[in-house]
Amino acid sequence: MKTIILKVNADRPEKSKIRAAAKIIREGGLVAFPTETVYGLGANALDPKAVRRIFAAKKRPLDNPLIIHIADKADVYWLADKIPKDADKLMDLWPGPLTLVLKASDIIPKETRGGLSTVAIRMPNHKVALALIRESEVPIAAPSANLAGRPSPTTAEHVKQDLDGKIEMILDAGPTRIGVESTVIDLTSESPQILRPGGLTYEELKRILGDVRLHPSAIADRRVNLKYAPSPGMRHKHYSPEAQLIIVEGELNAMINKIQELVGLYRGKGRRVGILATDETQRSYHGAYVVKSLGSREDPSSMARNLFKLLREFDEEKVDIIIAEGVPMKSLGLAVMNRLRKASGFNIVKAN
């Protein structure tokens, strides 16, 4: 299969290009498209055969549910059942990087739900995504447009690296704005629970809802065994570069010293070491093959925006080991640490 790549204006999507992509969606094909978080791999959410193609292209486990993307809040009321009052409050934040887990209506195929009784729904805050959904006239199921387990794509080039020849089309509207996936909140439990931290912060959700909890897997520094996962990013390996990834966590100076010690250890074994530092610490290291800055420790949005791009860059530079600094788990830093810990397979070193 030849994958068509169309450059699209992010602010004023060309109608002819959106129509071409929507035709593919309606005919059961796959289109990668930008959102404000990461690029998604879209198919008609109500077409089981098309949805199965998403899983095949990504090599994604079938029990990992998909997020349905809509362009009209009214669609929630026929895609989901028993919608709680908290959902109405949270839908006021749409379009935006927030996914709601609700009881699924019977219209949702089991393939889209990952075999669960719940459905995950969001309205993306990107003009290309919204135009595509409206033109397609169907809700679009769209996980991140990458091979399962790999760092999520924040540019069309990342999508091409993973899925060229496996999907019909990529809509290229430039880099995404946020850089980590949406926050997923479960509204089917006794009180709202964040299953996956993401582009909308815990602090903001707490301000709106008052009572909101974090699922243990959202903040875990070790693997949490789950029988099933109502949200992507909870159960299976995610976000991982090809290089071995080690996270060093602790007080800043202790962390720098421990990373420098590990650089010496692995260099002595002939390994090419990359360091994922921050603006404040980048010049503190020596002896590594390459040192990259995630962004400022005082600006979690910059760290989120750069994370997946830098993990892919380390692979392009053929490093054997990436040693990453832990960052403060506040605001978008919580999502960054969630992704780093999972990407490392919870290979975490505590610096004393």
Secondary structure, 3 states (H helix, E strand, C coil): CCCEEEECCCCCCCHHHHHHHHHHHHCCCCEEECCCCCCEEEEECCCHHHHHHHHHHHCCCCCCCCEEECCCHHHHHHHEECCCHHHHHHHCCCCCCEEEEEEECCCCCHHHHCCCCEEEEECCCCHHHHHHHHHHCCCEECCECCCCCCCCCCCHHHHHHHHCCCCCEEEECCCCCCCCCCEEEECCCCCCEEEECCCCCHHHHHHHHCCCEECHHHHCCCCCCCCCCCCCCCCCCCCCCCCEEEEEEECHHHHHHHHHHHHHHHHCCCCCEEEEECCCCHHHCCCCCEEEECCCCCCHHHHHHHHHHHHHHHHHCCCCEEEEECCCCCCCHHHHHHHHHHHCCCCEEEEC
